[in-house]
Amino acid sequence: MLIAKLSSKGQISIPQPIREAARLEPGDRVGFEFRGDDIVLTPIRKRALSSFKGVWRTAVPVEDLAPLRQQRASDWAAHYREED
């Protein structure tokens, strides 16, 4: 077990072997949660948008969405005119 000391400001340093094993770097974010009597530290991973490529697919090719977008914009404009 590795041990860290809590500072007067409530801060701790994560021991180097833990940082290396978790691939934590300066500026990375971590989450804390209780699991029973334990406190669990979890790295919050940043994911580049490029990593989501191909995850969401449209049923319609993107170029075919222009008429739908135009209709939706017209519907919104009509909606706001009705409220005035």
BAFI-3210 file (N, C-alpha, C; in Angstrom, 3 decimals, decimal comma, padded with zeros to 6 digits):
// residues 84
n [1|2|3|4|5|6|7|8|9|10|11|12|13|14|15|16|17|18|19|20|21|22|23|24|25|26|27|28|29|30|31|32|33|34|35|36|37|38|39|40|41|42|43|44|45|46|47|48|49|50|51|52|53|54|55|56|57|58|59|60|61|62|63|64|65|66|67|68|69|70|71|72|73|74|75|76|77|78|79|80|81|82|83|84]
n.u [000,849|000,577|001,164|-000,151|000,117|-002,251|-002,548|-002,640|-004,388|-006,091|-005,102|-003,543|-000,704|-000,497|001,041|003,994|004,277|001,585|000,536|001,962|001,127|-001,573|-001,400|-001,496|-001,215|000,146|-002,458|-004,494|-007,755|-009,403|-011,777|-013,657|-015,135|-017,287|-017,090|-018,526|-016,666|-014,458|-012,565|-012,586|-010,484|-010,723|-009,466|-010,382|-010,988|-010,058|-011,519|-010,803|-012,697|-012,388|-012,170|-014,708|-015,569|-017,637|-019,223|-021,768|-024,221|-026,014|-029,287|-029,761|-027,907|-025,589|-025,642|-028,259|-029,708|-030,102|-032,652|-034,323|-033,229|-033,745|-036,559|-037,046|-035,960|-037,772|-040,109|-039,470|-039,240|-041,878|-043,171|-042,160|-043,173|-045,887|-046,084|-045,733]
n.v [-001,172|002,181|005,359|008,626|011,980|014,194|017,600|020,830|022,268|020,424|018,861|016,227|014,382|012,274|009,197|008,479|005,820|005,098|007,161|006,685|004,067|004,534|006,186|008,978|012,461|015,796|018,122|016,376|015,113|013,747|011,592|011,210|008,830|007,279|003,956|001,944|001,960|002,886|005,201|005,845|006,609|007,752|007,959|010,525|010,210|011,924|012,114|012,270|013,840|012,563|009,930|009,008|008,610|007,109|005,956|007,055|006,810|008,077|007,512|008,567|009,855|012,511|014,725|014,643|015,727|018,454|019,531|018,727|020,123|022,747|022,740|022,311|024,680|026,492|025,670|026,350|029,129|029,780|028,944|030,760|033,137|032,768|033,004|035,682]
n.w [000,000|-000,893|000,561|001,089|002,287|003,668|003,001|004,715|003,190|002,211|000,174|-001,743|-002,904|-005,610|-005,499|-007,417|-008,667|-008,876|-010,475|-012,831|-013,497|-013,933|-016,029|-015,641|-016,124|-015,621|-015,133|-015,840|-015,088|-012,221|-010,672|-007,638|-005,494|-003,089|-001,993|-000,077|002,826|001,552|-000,465|-003,806|-006,456|-009,705|-012,965|-015,237|-018,416|-021,321|-024,439|-027,786|-030,354|-032,758|-032,062|-031,925|-034,451|-036,764|-034,836|-034,425|-036,719|-039,482|-040,740|-043,123|-045,836|-045,182|-046,933|-047,825|-045,796|-045,870|-046,925|-044,794|-042,627|-043,483|-043,495|-040,786|-039,728|-040,841|-039,539|-036,877|-037,126|-037,804|-035,480|-033,565|-034,593|-034,164|-031,396|-030,872]
ca.u [000,000|001,288|000,493|000,059|-000,274|-003,185|-002,003|-003,581|-005,363|-006,880|-004,514|-002,626|000,047|-000,674|002,382|004,459|003,924|000,151|000,383|002,483|000,264|-002,853|-001,069|-001,942|-000,268|-000,282|-003,655|-005,547|-008,804|-009,734|-013,026|-013,641|-016,432|-017,268|-017,534|-018,492|-015,778|-013,301|-012,656|-011,995|-010,039|-010,868|-009,059|-011,405|-010,290|-010,482|-011,548|-010,862|-013,890|-012,061|-012,334|-016,119|-015,878|-018,319|-020,068|-023,134|-024,471|-027,337|-030,010|-029,807|-026,625|-025,560|-026,041|-029,713|-030,339|-030,321|-034,074|-034,874|-032,774|-034,467|-037,931|-037,019|-035,760|-039,049|-041,035|-039,106|-039,590|-043,339|-043,510|-041,883|-044,108|-047,196|-046,048|-045,726]
ca.v [000,000|003,453|006,300|010,044|012,804|015,271|018,897|021,702|022,751|019,283|018,331|015,095|014,060|010,868|008,612|008,297|004,531|005,107|008,061|006,006|002,928|005,058|007,097|010,322|013,518|017,081|018,685|015,369|015,172|012,490|011,605|010,534|008,307|006,349|002,567|001,486|002,814|003,239|006,293|005,366|007,658|007,247|008,911|010,965|010,181|012,811|011,390|013,140|013,611|011,621|008,556|008,649|008,472|005,872|005,468|007,466|006,815|008,568|006,637|009,299|010,501|013,877|015,702|014,596|016,341|019,894|019,882|018,544|021,256|023,935|022,604|022,504|026,112|027,142|025,339|027,159|030,525|029,880|028,792|032,002|034,162|032,517|033,422|037,150]
ca.w [000,000|-000,931|001,453|000,834|003,429|003,367|003,408|005,441|002,213|001,766|-001,047|-001,651|-004,113|-005,983|-005,618|-008,783|-009,281|-009,203|-011,632|-014,024|-013,829|-014,420|-017,133|-015,290|-016,436|-015,061|-015,766|-015,974|-014,074|-011,563|-009,925|-006,344|-005,078|-001,959|-002,167|001,314|003,616|000,732|-001,424|-005,051|-007,371|-011,061|-013,996|-016,182|-019,704|-022,389|-025,703|-028,949|-031,168|-033,827|-031,587|-032,072|-035,875|-037,108|-033,755|-034,740|-038,161|-039,839|-041,654|-044,384|-046,093|-044,661|-047,963|-047,974|-044,631|-046,095|-046,947|-043,455|-041,819|-043,939|-043,009|-039,331|-039,504|-041,164|-038,449|-035,709|-037,422|-037,706|-034,064|-032,849|-035,092|-033,525|-029,994|-030,780]
c.u [000,894|000,485|000,844|-000,471|-001,166|-002,606|-003,057|-004,641|-006,228|-006,357|-003,644|-001,843|-000,168|000,717|002,730|004,106|002,434|-000,091|000,827|001,572|-001,066|-002,665|-001,626|-000,837|-000,752|-001,457|-004,772|-006,551|-009,031|-011,048|-012,854|-015,033|-016,243|-017,764|-017,421|-017,665|-014,567|-013,607|-011,907|-011,698|-010,068|-010,398|-010,240|-010,693|-010,911|-010,467|-011,661|-012,110|-013,622|-012,230|-013,779|-016,520|-016,487|-019,217|-021,527|-023,273|-025,873|-027,983|-030,043|-028,424|-026,683|-026,029|-027,560|-030,445|-030,648|-031,811|-034,728|-034,477|-033,532|-035,915|-037,998|-036,834|-037,049|-040,069|-040,750|-039,502|-041,095|-043,785|-043,311|-042,761|-045,463|-047,216|-046,111|-047,118]
c.v [001,234|004,463|007,725|010,821|013,948|016,585|019,703|022,275|021,619|018,637|017,115|015,004|012,582|010,279|008,282|006,931|004,458|005,974|007,370|004,866|003,395|005,991|008,505|011,324|014,816|017,662|017,682|015,523|013,778|012,669|010,844|010,028|007,368|004,992|001,930|002,461|003,298|004,464|005,830|006,556|007,072|008,290|009,249|011,112|011,165|011,982|012,392|012,815|012,597|010,171|008,082|008,444|007,101|005,332|005,805|007,524|007,346|007,583|007,251|009,894|011,978|014,890|015,732|015,257|017,819|020,248|019,748|019,706|022,529|023,896|022,855|023,980|026,879|026,898|026,182|028,612|030,720|029,802|030,107|033,146|034,021|033,015|034,924|037,731]
c.w [000,000|-000,118|001,036|002,033|002,954|003,875|004,163|004,512|001,658|000,497|-000,740|-002,956|-004,380|-006,187|-007,077|-009,375|-009,668|-010,434|-012,911|-014,457|-014,418|-015,610|-016,876|-015,576|-015,805|-015,851|-015,967|-014,836|-013,495|-010,808|-008,624|-006,052|-003,894|-002,417|-000,789|002,125|002,813|-000,131|-002,671|-005,950|-008,783|-012,067|-014,905|-017,518|-020,682|-023,670|-026,832|-029,750|-032,273|-033,377|-031,702|-033,531|-036,148|-036,019|-034,033|-036,248|-038,405|-040,792|-043,048|-044,618|-045,697|-045,694|-048,171|-046,799|-044,835|-046,162|-045,560|-042,548|-042,194|-043,437|-041,506|-038,984|-039,791|-040,064|-037,215|-035,926|-037,288|-036,252|-033,304|-033,334|-034,417|-032,089|-029,843|-030,735]
res [m|l|i|a|k|l|s|s|k|g|q|i|s|i|p|q|p|i|r|e|a|a|r|l|e|p|g|d|r|v|g|f|e|f|r|g|d|d|i|v|l|t|p|i|r|k|r|a|l|s|s|f|k|g|v|w|r|t|a|v|p|v|e|d|l|a|p|l|r|q|q|r|a|s|d|w|a|a|h|y|r|e|e|d]
***
